[in-house]
Amino acid sequence: MVKLAFNSALGQKDLKKEEKDEALIPQDVDVEDILRVRQQSRAWCWCMCLGLALILSGVVVGGAYLYRYYFTEEEKMYFCGVNYREENYRMRDSQEDTGMDLPTASKRIEERVRVLKDEGVELINIPVPKFSDSDPADIVHDFNRKLTAYLDLRLNKCYVIPLNTSVVMPPKSFAELLDNIEAGTYLPQSYLVREQMMVTGKVEHVDQLGYFIYGLCRGKDTYKLERRETVFGIQKREALNCHKILHFENKFVVETLICEP
Ligand SMILES: *[C@@H]1O[C@H](CO)[C@@H](O)[C@H](O)[C@H]1NC(C)=O
C-alpha cells in the first residue's frame, strides 16, 4: 500500500517534469541549429577517431620499440656473475715443488652487459663491487673503431686504449657465452688476469672516437692509456697513484690497474 502510493507520487512528479521540459522547448525549432549541432557532433566524432588512431599507433610503435629494446637477441641486456679465484703468484711458485694445491678464496664479480652485434659493440656496467676494492665503471668495447674505453664512475674519468682482441671476445661469441651462463649450462669457475695501464696523456677530441665512446666520455676528463708489461713491480706500483677496475668479457676475469705517474 505504502509502496504503491510512493510510486504514484513519483509518477506524478515525472509527469509534471515532462510537462515543464516540453514547455521549455521552443515551438519554432531552427533547422539550421539542428544541422549545426549535427555537424559539430560529426566533427567531434572525427576528432575522437583521430585521437584514438593516434593513441593506438603510439601504443603499437612504443610496444615495438620496447620489444626491440628488451627482447631482441641483438640488444639483450644480461646481468651475469662469474666466480673466480685470485691466484697468488708467489704461493703458486712455492707450491710447484710439493705439487699441492692450497685452496684460495673464491670471489664473485657481477656486471650488466649489452651486446650490439650489428654495431660490433659491447657495453658493460660494473656496479659497486661487493667483494673487492675496485671501482664501479662503464666500459665500451668498440670493434669497428678497435678501441676500448673505461669510465671510472668513482673518479668520473675516462680512459681509452686500443682494443685487445685476445682479452675481449667478439660480440657474437661473448653473447653466446653470456647466454650459456644465464641458461646455467656453463658454470664458470674462472680465474683472474691482471694487467697494468699507464696514463700517457689527455685526449682532447673525444668526438673523434666514435658514437659509443663519445657517448661514454663526453664532458669527462679523458686520458690515453698504454699497456705496461711489468706487472710485478709492487714497489713501483705503490709509488704510483693507481686504481683498479674488475671486469670480464671472456672466460676469465680481468683486473685492469690504471696508474697515473
Ligand atoms: C692483450 O692481452 C694479453 C693478455 O693480457 C697480453 O698478453 C697482450 O700483450 C695484450 N696485447 C696488446 C696488444 O696489448
Ligand as a Chemical Component Dictionary entry (heavy atoms), coordinates in Angstrom:
data_LIG
# 
_chem_comp.id                   LIG 
_chem_comp.type                 NON-POLYMER 
_chem_comp.pdbx_formal_charge   0 
_chem_comp.three_letter_code    LIG 
# 
loop_
_chem_comp_atom.comp_id 
_chem_comp_atom.atom_id 
_chem_comp_atom.alt_atom_id 
_chem_comp_atom.type_symbol 
_chem_comp_atom.charge 
_chem_comp_atom.model_Cartn_x 
_chem_comp_atom.model_Cartn_y 
_chem_comp_atom.model_Cartn_z 
_chem_comp_atom.pdbx_ordinal 
LIG C1 C1 C 0 96.496  -8.346  -24.819 1  
LIG O1 O1 O 0 96.319  -9.016  -23.588 2  
LIG C2 C2 C 0 97.156  -10.122 -23.400 3  
LIG C3 C3 C 0 96.732  -10.804 -22.111 4  
LIG O2 O2 O 0 96.628  -9.914  -21.043 5  
LIG C4 C4 C 0 98.596  -9.651  -23.386 6  
LIG O3 O3 O 0 99.460  -10.749 -23.207 7  
LIG C5 C5 C 0 98.909  -8.936  -24.693 8  
LIG O4 O4 O 0 100.211 -8.376  -24.643 9  
LIG C6 C6 C 0 97.896  -7.819  -24.963 10 
LIG N1 N1 N 0 98.109  -7.287  -26.285 11 
LIG C7 C7 C 0 98.218  -5.993  -26.528 12 
LIG C8 C8 C 0 98.390  -5.606  -27.949 13 
LIG O5 O5 O 0 98.210  -5.165  -25.648 14 
# 
loop_
_chem_comp_bond.comp_id 
_chem_comp_bond.atom_id_1 
_chem_comp_bond.atom_id_2 
_chem_comp_bond.value_order 
_chem_comp_bond.pdbx_ordinal 
LIG C1 O1 SING 1  
LIG C1 C6 SING 2  
LIG O1 C2 SING 3  
LIG C2 C3 SING 4  
LIG C2 C4 SING 5  
LIG C3 O2 SING 6  
LIG C4 O3 SING 7  
LIG C4 C5 SING 8  
LIG C5 O4 SING 9  
LIG C5 C6 SING 10 
LIG C6 N1 SING 11 
LIG N1 C7 SING 12 
LIG C7 C8 SING 13 
LIG C7 O5 DOUB 14 
# 
